[in-house]
Amino acid sequence: MGLRVSARLGAWFVTVALVIATSSAFAQSYEDPRLPVIDPSYRDPRLLGMGRLNVSIDDVHTRVDLWEFARNPAGLLDADSSSTLEFYPGTSSQSQKRDDVASATTREQQQFAARDLILGYEGWLRSSGRTTIGVVGDFSESRTDVPNTIDTEHRAQLKAPNLQISLSGKFPALDPNRARYGLSGFLRTPTRTDEYRTIVSNPAGDFIDKDGTTLGPPDQFTPDDFSVRTAGGNAGFAYRFTSWLQLATKLSYSTSDIEGKNEGARWASELRENRPYTTFSGTALGRVGKGRGQYIVDAGSWTTGNNDERWFSTLSQGTGQTPIQGRGIYQFREEKGSELRGRFKWTQGKVAVGLAARRFHRDIDFTLSSNDAETFNAFLRRLGSIPEADTLFLPDSARTNSVTETATEFSGGASMQLGWHHAIVGAEYHLTQGKVEQSTAGEGPKPKTWDIRLGGEAAFGPAILLRAGYDYVSQDQDELTLQNEYITHVYTLGFAIHPPRTTWTMEGGYGLGSLASDFGDPSRTRGSAQQAVFRLRWAF
């Protein structure tokens, strides 16, 4: 279970509050935003085009199987019967603004901006129904802009190449018709760069996504340039006892070398950590009701152990002067978490009913070294007694803290095949409840989101499918506070082209969302978002 540095923007404003709250909770530490859920529509144009339906409608990457749902490599052999090659580029953007109430004219103040670009790929070679080998990966870039002070903004730019190579086959030591094994290795090298810029102001308003003047960092110690190298592997095993029960296990191990830097003309600071992840998961799946029903349940837990984060800083006092230096243990970090997910689908004639649920829990504990002489806090106290250091901007002291993140999700819906143009229509309800608690700051935020999704597709000729959908989203970014409730309307379109007697399929999906505050004025907060996903797939 490695680090991912960007929640896809396909979540349509839903993850913004959690990402901001989580980042503020961890100070200088680099954190993996596991809590926000990646919406499957970021790689699936069919789901996006049909209003983001994903529990009552199946597609090649949302089926109830061991590989697509649980990401267990032991399920690769049975995930498909043919070799495939696939590319799926996508992009998305968001912007949020409000009226400038202090201005005598009609001006706007931009409060949030984000953009995302991804190029995904995967290819699988299936040989004689006995083995499957292939690769899956993507390269993504994203940028977020948020206000930092009244006239400056904070821009975070992220790049994340991901690569995984997998092998799956029949287990020769047991019944080859029932037993499967899977092995995979992965490499991820995300980077994050933080910039601070002036907000661009003109007669139309104040804008944070424009290229204002680049400023220096707020202090000389907090890292503003992170690089991460995560390498690891998965080993999976599955055994099918009957048609209604297949059991599988997966063991994952990875280690992340994390390096954060803050460098200037007269200073250099570093924060380093080696963070191992050990993850174990178990899965049960099968078919019931004479094959009409499919179910899958996946449970997993992970831990990192207690790891130290080490710091180093050097500050120039001028030409010919001895620099001020310090090094030691910044803090100890320990993480453990668990996740339980399940999905059920029942098909009766032309009607399909789907249910899905997820429970997420993560605890992160930050503690300080008992040897005060080597701590970062002792270094800050030392700087306070040096006259030449009176012009430095110092960060907050390191503090002991415990952070707990939880999330609960539920979704359900139904779809129906119609006789007109081989059409399919569907409707779904989705509910997500999250919460963050800290020993230093207490409970909050506590976001809650529910939405109703409608969508459908129809064939127009032997080679073309057209799709459309609608998604009504109600979001409360924090149930513990007021005036952060929003309503979003999302309209989607899509298409698929698959000429007869060909091996390729081209699909596209597009969504356009508009956000408005669900409370009285006080600034008429509003926003827009859009997302586009394409997929080109060969099956041979």
Phi, psi and omega per residue, in radians:
M1 nan 1.709 -3.045
G2 -1.670 -3.032 -3.100
L3 -1.507 2.391 2.924
R4 -2.113 2.438 -2.985
V5 -1.885 0.056 -3.087
S6 -2.575 2.186 2.950
A7 -1.418 2.273 -3.076
R8 -1.049 2.520 -3.101
L9 -1.307 -0.054 3.098
G10 -1.135 -0.120 3.133
A11 -1.322 -0.105 2.988
W12 0.979 1.200 3.041
F13 1.264 -0.194 -2.971
V14 -1.179 -0.630 -3.004
T15 -1.606 -0.048 -3.016
V16 -1.054 -0.842 -3.085
A17 -1.095 -0.706 -3.122
L18 -1.185 -0.720 -3.129
V19 -1.110 -0.774 3.135
I20 -1.128 -0.767 -3.124
A21 -1.150 -0.713 -3.127
T22 -1.154 -0.740 -3.117
S23 -1.143 -0.631 3.138
S24 -1.258 -0.401 -3.102
A25 -1.321 -0.374 -2.953
F26 -1.872 0.008 3.052
A27 0.913 -2.131 -3.020
Q28 -1.397 -0.221 -3.052
S29 -1.280 2.501 3.067
Y30 -1.477 2.244 -3.091
E31 -2.165 2.591 3.069
D32 -1.597 2.006 -3.116
P33 -1.315 1.334 -3.116
R34 -1.325 -0.446 -3.005
L35 -1.144 -0.866 3.081
P36 -1.062 2.348 -3.062
V37 -1.589 2.333 3.090
I38 -1.344 2.050 3.127
D39 -1.214 2.308 -3.101
P40 -1.114 -0.271 -3.127
S41 -1.202 -0.224 -3.140
Y42 -1.150 -0.358 3.113
R43 -2.138 0.064 -3.030
D44 -2.238 1.739 -3.111
P45 -1.137 -0.446 3.115
R46 -1.154 -0.798 3.135
L47 -1.112 -0.767 3.139
L48 -1.086 -0.783 -3.115
G49 -1.149 -0.442 -3.128
M50 -1.752 0.670 3.064
G51 1.272 0.342 3.131
R52 1.193 0.479 2.997
L53 -1.075 2.384 3.139
N54 -2.602 0.016 3.062
V55 -1.987 -0.440 3.113
S56 -1.744 -0.206 3.122
I57 -2.072 2.284 3.096
D58 -1.730 2.637 2.984
D59 -2.504 -3.122 -3.020
V60 -1.071 -0.446 -3.100
H61 -1.977 0.212 3.122
T62 -2.282 0.476 -3.129
R63 -1.432 2.828 3.110
V64 -1.474 1.384 3.095
D65 -2.504 2.983 -2.980
L66 -1.190 -0.601 -3.109
W67 -1.429 -0.922 -3.039
E68 -1.192 -0.572 -3.107
F69 -1.600 -0.867 -3.047
A70 -1.703 -0.127 -3.116
R71 0.973 0.615 3.071
N72 -1.590 2.113 -3.090
P73 -1.114 -0.281 3.089
A74 -1.167 -0.302 3.137
G75 -1.595 0.012 -3.079
L76 -1.128 -0.676 -3.064
L77 -1.086 -0.665 -3.085
D78 -1.645 0.009 -3.101
A79 -1.254 -0.438 -3.137
D80 -2.760 2.829 -3.124
S81 -1.826 -0.129 -3.095
S82 -2.207 2.816 3.020
S83 -1.302 2.543 -3.061
T84 -2.428 2.691 3.018
L85 -2.419 2.354 -2.968
E86 -2.571 2.461 3.014
F87 -2.280 2.406 3.129
Y88 -2.483 1.589 3.014
P89 -1.377 2.651 3.129
G90 -2.735 2.788 3.105
T91 -2.624 2.712 3.106
S92 -2.728 2.806 3.140
S93 -2.677 2.716 3.107
Q94 -2.488 2.646 3.032
S95 -2.642 2.439 3.133
Q96 -2.364 2.401 -3.061
K97 -2.585 3.006 3.082
R98 -2.642 2.966 3.116
D99 -1.289 2.535 3.027
D100 -1.492 1.690 -3.035
V101 -1.275 -0.276 -3.140
A102 -1.476 -0.134 -3.097
S103 -1.643 2.524 3.095
A104 -1.365 -0.267 3.120
T105 -1.931 3.036 3.126
T106 -1.386 1.767 3.129
R107 -2.222 2.749 3.132
E108 -2.027 2.643 3.024
Q109 -2.140 2.028 3.133
Q110 -1.360 2.251 -3.050
Q111 -1.845 -0.382 -3.109
F112 -2.794 2.469 3.067
A113 -2.571 2.504 3.133
A114 -2.699 2.642 3.048
R115 -2.580 2.666 -3.011
D116 -2.560 2.459 3.093
L117 -2.410 2.330 -3.122
I118 -2.440 2.493 2.990
L119 -2.214 1.878 -3.128
G120 -1.830 2.719 -3.135
Y121 -2.697 2.693 2.975
E122 -2.833 2.611 3.122
G123 -2.589 2.372 -3.089
W124 -2.306 2.313 3.087
L125 -1.931 2.008 -3.139
R126 -1.886 2.127 -3.011
S127 -1.975 1.969 2.999
S128 0.971 0.420 3.111
G129 1.183 0.273 -3.101
R130 -1.971 -0.551 -3.141
T131 -2.462 2.710 3.037
T132 -2.364 2.295 3.077
I133 -2.370 2.514 -3.127
G134 -3.114 -3.011 -3.047
V135 -2.419 2.536 3.053
V136 -2.462 2.460 -3.118
G137 -3.038 -3.133 3.088
D138 -2.838 2.855 2.980
F139 -2.250 2.193 -3.086
S140 -2.265 2.605 3.018
E141 -2.289 2.432 3.094
S142 -2.561 2.747 3.138
R143 -2.517 2.359 3.056
T144 -2.192 2.509 3.098
D145 -2.230 2.219 3.089
V146 -2.387 2.617 3.080
P147 -1.085 2.477 3.104
N148 -1.882 -0.868 2.999
T149 -2.299 -2.971 -3.097
I150 -1.126 -0.439 -3.118
D151 -2.289 0.249 3.090
T152 -2.296 2.783 3.109
E153 -2.302 2.724 3.109
H154 -1.890 2.148 -3.138
R155 -2.002 2.144 3.096
A156 -1.937 2.163 3.137
Q157 -2.040 2.249 -3.043
L158 -2.182 2.458 3.026
K159 -2.287 2.370 -3.017
A160 -2.526 1.609 2.968
P161 -1.392 2.335 3.117
N162 -2.293 2.372 -3.127
L163 -2.473 2.317 3.072
Q164 -2.403 2.283 3.084
I165 -1.963 2.283 -3.018
S166 -2.301 2.639 3.080
L167 -2.374 2.327 3.133
S168 -2.465 2.618 3.126
G169 -2.965 -3.090 3.085
K170 -1.363 2.400 -3.086
F171 -1.410 1.988 -2.980
P172 -1.256 -0.430 -3.066
A173 -1.356 -0.267 3.118
L174 -2.140 -2.982 3.141
D175 -1.051 1.937 -3.068
P176 -1.150 -0.289 3.101
N177 -1.449 -0.216 -3.086
R178 -2.086 -0.496 -3.005
A179 -1.773 2.439 3.119
R180 -2.339 2.566 3.020
Y181 -2.176 2.785 3.092
G182 -2.653 2.402 3.103
L183 -2.294 2.501 3.095
S184 -2.651 2.644 3.031
G185 -2.249 2.501 -3.092
F186 -2.386 2.703 3.120
L187 -2.433 2.270 3.128
R188 -2.356 2.331 -3.101
T189 -2.302 1.150 -3.141
P190 -1.289 2.667 3.033
T191 -2.343 2.621 3.081
R192 -2.389 2.282 3.116
T193 -2.125 2.222 3.101
D194 -1.806 2.284 3.086
E195 -2.175 2.657 3.087
Y196 -2.158 2.192 -3.035
R197 -2.334 2.774 3.019
T198 -1.295 2.555 3.066
I199 -1.324 2.302 -3.127
V200 -1.400 2.129 -3.135
S201 -2.029 2.417 3.042
N202 -2.587 3.131 -3.107
P203 -1.005 -0.426 -3.121
A204 -1.393 -0.434 -3.136
G205 2.733 -2.904 3.121
D206 -1.964 2.197 -2.991
F207 -2.206 2.273 -3.098
I208 -1.703 -0.205 -3.140
D209 -1.663 0.135 3.023
K210 -1.583 2.877 -3.090
D211 -1.561 1.484 3.042
G212 -1.325 3.132 -3.136
T213 -1.131 2.277 3.140
T214 -1.284 2.304 -3.136
L215 -1.953 2.944 3.047
G216 -1.350 2.951 3.135
P217 -1.194 2.792 -3.132
P218 -1.082 -0.508 3.082
D219 -2.573 3.091 -3.076
Q220 -1.698 0.215 -3.013
F221 -2.198 -0.710 -3.103
T222 -1.155 2.151 -3.107
P223 -1.024 2.381 3.042
D224 -2.118 0.176 3.120
D225 -2.540 1.867 -3.108
F226 -1.922 2.450 2.965
S227 -2.301 2.407 -3.057
V228 -2.302 2.387 3.041
R229 -2.187 1.951 -3.109
T230 -1.980 2.164 3.095
A231 -2.285 2.459 -3.129
G232 -3.029 -2.966 -3.110
G233 -2.715 2.868 3.100
N234 -2.222 2.507 3.012
A235 -2.262 2.162 -3.086
G236 -2.211 2.655 3.088
F237 -2.470 2.438 3.130
A238 -2.429 2.524 3.100
Y239 -2.422 2.206 3.140
R240 -1.661 1.973 -3.130
F241 -1.442 -0.831 3.085
T242 -2.510 -3.123 3.113
S243 -1.161 -0.411 -3.107
W244 -1.743 0.046 3.130
L245 -2.618 2.040 2.939
Q246 -2.201 2.274 3.132
L247 -1.956 2.476 -3.108
A248 -2.516 2.646 3.056
T249 -2.294 2.723 3.091
K250 -2.530 2.309 3.059
L251 -2.032 2.226 -3.124
S252 -2.181 2.481 3.031
Y253 -2.465 2.371 3.086
S254 -2.589 2.760 3.060
T255 -2.320 2.374 -3.098
S256 -2.036 2.087 3.031
D257 -1.600 1.960 -3.028
I258 -1.936 2.250 3.136
E259 -2.340 2.101 3.090
G260 -1.987 2.377 -3.077
K261 -2.274 2.644 2.969
N262 -2.446 1.812 -3.022
E263 -2.154 2.402 3.086
G264 -2.424 -3.039 -3.088
A265 -1.130 -0.524 -3.059
R266 -2.218 0.298 3.108
W267 -2.696 2.803 3.052
A268 -2.687 2.253 3.117
S269 -2.328 2.539 -3.141
E270 -2.394 2.626 3.019
L271 -2.354 2.155 -3.069
R272 -2.213 2.571 3.121
E273 -2.720 2.496 2.953
N274 -1.944 2.016 -3.000
R275 -2.058 1.843 3.096
P276 -1.534 2.527 3.045
Y277 -2.100 2.221 2.999
T278 -2.041 2.148 -3.031
T279 -2.244 2.357 3.055
F280 -2.228 2.360 3.127
S281 -2.443 2.685 3.077
G282 -2.313 2.533 -3.043
T283 -2.364 2.449 3.002
A284 -2.203 2.358 -3.138
L285 -2.673 2.855 3.113
G286 2.968 -3.045 3.129
R287 -2.085 2.455 3.137
V288 -2.303 2.958 3.090
G289 1.080 0.855 -3.125
K290 0.989 0.640 3.070
G291 1.505 -0.076 -3.120
R292 -1.327 -0.426 -3.123
G293 -1.936 2.462 3.068
Q294 -2.221 2.433 3.103
Y295 -2.419 2.719 3.023
I296 -2.681 2.390 3.089
V297 -2.295 2.250 -3.104
D298 -2.263 2.216 3.133
A299 -2.202 2.382 -3.124
G300 -2.558 2.762 3.069
S301 -2.524 2.682 -3.131
W302 -2.510 2.809 3.096
T303 -2.650 2.702 3.100
T304 -1.981 -0.244 -2.964
G305 1.327 3.132 -3.117
N306 -1.646 1.901 -3.050
N307 -1.990 2.542 3.123
D308 -1.653 2.455 3.007
E309 -1.820 2.144 -3.046
R310 -1.865 2.495 -3.094
W311 -2.113 2.717 3.043
F312 -2.582 2.385 3.116
S313 -2.486 2.477 3.013
T314 -2.408 2.331 -3.078
L315 -2.239 2.231 -3.136
S316 -1.342 2.398 3.055
Q317 -1.777 0.054 3.138
G318 2.103 3.011 -3.105
T319 -1.083 2.275 3.098
G320 1.363 0.019 -3.132
Q321 -1.779 2.592 3.105
T322 -1.242 2.204 -3.128
P323 -1.167 2.676 3.042
I324 -1.488 2.153 -3.069
Q325 -2.294 2.698 3.052
G326 -2.804 2.694 3.090
R327 -2.743 2.768 3.111
G328 2.783 -2.771 -3.140
I329 -1.634 2.103 3.115
Y330 -1.293 -0.879 3.104
Q331 -2.935 2.931 2.996
F332 -1.825 2.478 -3.110
R333 -2.262 2.293 3.101
E334 -2.334 2.291 -3.111
E335 -2.241 2.452 2.978
K336 -2.588 2.588 -3.093
G337 -2.795 2.992 3.134
S338 -2.598 2.736 -3.139
E339 -2.585 2.361 3.096
L340 -2.225 2.187 -3.126
R341 -2.321 2.630 3.101
G342 -2.703 2.716 3.097
R343 -2.600 2.505 3.117
F344 -2.402 2.410 3.094
K345 -2.416 2.328 3.130
W346 -2.163 2.243 3.129
T347 -2.032 2.144 3.139
Q348 -2.239 1.748 -3.086
G349 1.152 -2.100 -3.111
K350 -1.657 0.068 -3.081
V351 -1.965 2.379 3.084
A352 -2.225 2.368 3.113
V353 -2.115 2.311 -3.108
G354 -2.259 2.531 3.078
L355 -2.346 2.568 3.088
A356 -2.624 2.623 3.132
A357 -2.625 2.716 -3.140
R358 -2.636 2.447 3.049
R359 -2.283 2.187 -3.071
F360 -2.155 2.431 3.093
H361 -2.560 2.323 3.113
R362 -2.514 2.340 3.066
D363 -2.067 2.300 3.072
I364 -2.242 2.177 3.139
D365 -1.979 2.260 3.067
F366 -1.973 2.157 3.107
T367 -2.242 2.805 -3.096
L368 -1.847 2.770 3.133
S369 -1.198 2.503 3.090
S370 -1.318 -0.290 3.097
N371 -1.559 1.636 -3.011
D372 -1.086 -0.470 -3.060
A373 -1.124 -0.435 -3.073
E374 -1.819 0.118 -3.067
T375 -1.480 2.791 3.082
F376 -1.170 -0.576 3.121
N377 -1.125 -0.665 3.087
A378 -1.123 -0.621 3.105
F379 -1.153 -0.696 3.096
L380 -1.106 -0.701 3.104
R381 -1.138 -0.636 3.108
R382 -1.125 -0.727 3.118
L383 -1.094 -0.590 -3.141
G384 -1.143 -0.300 -3.127
S385 -1.765 0.035 -3.127
I386 -1.789 2.059 -3.101
P387 -1.029 -0.633 -3.100
E388 -1.196 -0.208 -3.099
A389 -1.745 0.248 -3.055
D390 -1.291 -0.166 3.127
T391 -1.703 0.011 -3.121
L392 -1.333 2.562 2.966
F393 -1.672 1.993 -3.039
L394 -1.712 2.467 3.099
P395 -1.385 3.065 3.052
D396 -1.158 2.719 3.071
S397 -1.197 2.667 3.027
A398 -1.202 2.472 -3.080
R399 -2.363 2.580 2.984
T400 -1.174 2.344 -3.082
N401 -2.697 2.583 3.031
S402 -2.187 2.222 -3.097
V403 -2.088 2.285 3.085
T404 -2.137 2.196 3.086
E405 -2.023 2.328 3.075
T406 -2.350 2.644 3.065
A407 -2.639 2.423 3.087
T408 -2.241 2.320 -3.124
E409 -2.291 2.551 3.031
F410 -2.513 2.475 3.073
S411 -2.610 2.572 3.113
G412 -2.715 2.659 -3.138
G413 -3.056 3.138 -3.126
A414 -2.511 2.656 3.070
S415 -2.355 2.748 -3.102
M416 -2.474 2.410 3.026
Q417 -1.527 2.321 -3.140
L418 -1.877 2.798 3.139
G419 -1.378 -0.274 -3.079
W420 -1.469 2.020 3.069
H421 0.918 0.599 3.140
H422 0.921 0.657 -3.037
A423 -1.317 2.652 3.022
I424 -2.275 2.294 3.071
V425 -2.189 2.644 -3.110
G426 -2.662 2.810 3.089
A427 -2.517 2.464 -3.111
E428 -2.485 2.720 3.032
Y429 -2.145 2.316 -3.135
H430 -2.227 2.424 3.129
L431 -2.353 2.286 3.101
T432 -2.298 2.255 3.095
Q433 -2.219 2.159 3.134
G434 -2.166 2.895 3.106
K435 -2.789 2.472 3.051
V436 -2.152 2.308 3.090
E437 -2.246 2.442 3.105
Q438 -2.313 2.533 3.090
S439 -1.213 -0.454 -3.119
T440 -1.538 -0.453 -3.038
A441 -2.157 -0.074 3.122
G442 1.424 -2.741 -3.057
E443 -1.507 2.440 3.052
G444 2.183 2.638 0.031
P445 -1.359 2.948 3.136
K446 -2.292 1.377 -3.070
P447 -1.356 2.615 3.083
K448 -2.459 2.337 -3.132
T449 -2.393 2.337 2.966
W450 -2.334 2.600 3.140
D451 -2.618 2.702 3.094
I452 -2.037 2.210 -3.059
R453 -2.041 2.334 3.101
L454 -2.231 2.471 3.132
G455 -2.933 2.915 3.105
G456 -2.930 2.940 3.077
E457 -2.530 2.714 3.126
A458 -2.601 2.601 3.139
A459 -1.552 2.385 3.061
F460 -2.227 1.549 -3.024
G461 1.625 3.041 -3.087
P462 -1.291 -0.185 -3.002
A463 -2.138 -0.113 -2.976
I464 -2.197 2.324 2.967
L465 -2.057 2.378 3.050
L466 -2.020 2.515 -3.040
R467 -2.333 2.688 3.078
A468 -2.713 2.715 -3.140
G469 -2.866 3.008 -3.135
Y470 -2.577 2.490 -3.124
D471 -2.380 2.098 3.081
Y472 -1.767 2.073 -3.027
V473 -2.065 2.230 3.038
S474 -2.010 2.096 -3.046
Q475 -2.236 2.259 2.965
D476 -1.956 1.908 -3.052
Q477 -1.174 -0.382 3.086
D478 -2.798 1.919 3.132
E479 -1.184 -0.248 -3.115
L480 -1.486 -0.195 -3.140
T481 -2.280 2.952 -3.098
L482 -1.858 2.915 3.043
Q483 1.062 0.736 2.969
N484 -2.445 0.619 3.114
E485 -1.813 2.365 -3.041
Y486 -2.407 2.651 3.055
I487 -2.075 2.309 3.123
T488 -2.162 2.341 3.032
H489 -1.915 2.173 -3.108
V490 -2.078 2.189 3.114
Y491 -1.993 2.309 -3.025
T492 -2.258 2.644 3.057
L493 -2.420 2.721 3.099
G494 -2.847 2.963 3.129
F495 -2.639 2.832 3.000
A496 -2.508 2.416 3.111
I497 -2.187 2.113 3.105
H498 -2.496 1.555 -3.124
P499 -1.071 2.531 3.107
P500 -1.021 2.542 3.087
R501 1.072 0.520 3.035
T502 -2.115 2.839 -3.108
T503 -1.806 0.015 -3.085
W504 -1.991 2.674 3.081
T505 -2.377 2.328 3.083
M506 -2.054 2.271 -3.115
E507 -2.333 2.663 3.086
G508 -2.532 2.596 3.094
G509 -2.478 2.525 -3.134
Y510 -2.465 2.412 3.101
G511 -2.297 2.462 3.115
L512 -2.242 2.163 -3.087
G513 -2.117 2.561 3.059
S514 -2.232 2.321 -3.075
L515 -2.006 2.497 3.056
A516 -2.520 2.605 -3.140
S517 -1.212 2.542 3.134
D518 -1.856 0.616 3.110
F519 -2.534 2.978 -3.119
G520 -1.101 2.794 -2.824
D521 -0.369 -1.026 -1.439
P522 -1.084 0.108 3.042
S523 -2.716 0.128 -3.135
R524 0.933 0.957 3.110
T525 -1.087 2.356 -3.123
R526 -2.659 2.859 -3.116
G527 -2.856 3.036 3.115
S528 -2.517 2.703 3.101
A529 -2.612 2.638 3.066
Q530 -2.575 2.669 -3.105
Q531 -2.570 2.424 3.085
A532 -2.356 2.353 -3.140
V533 -2.371 2.364 3.061
F534 -2.185 2.722 3.103
R535 -2.563 2.318 3.042
L536 -2.122 2.098 -2.984
R537 -2.325 2.323 3.028
W538 -1.974 2.402 3.012
A539 -2.157 2.131 -3.044
F540 -2.505 nan nan
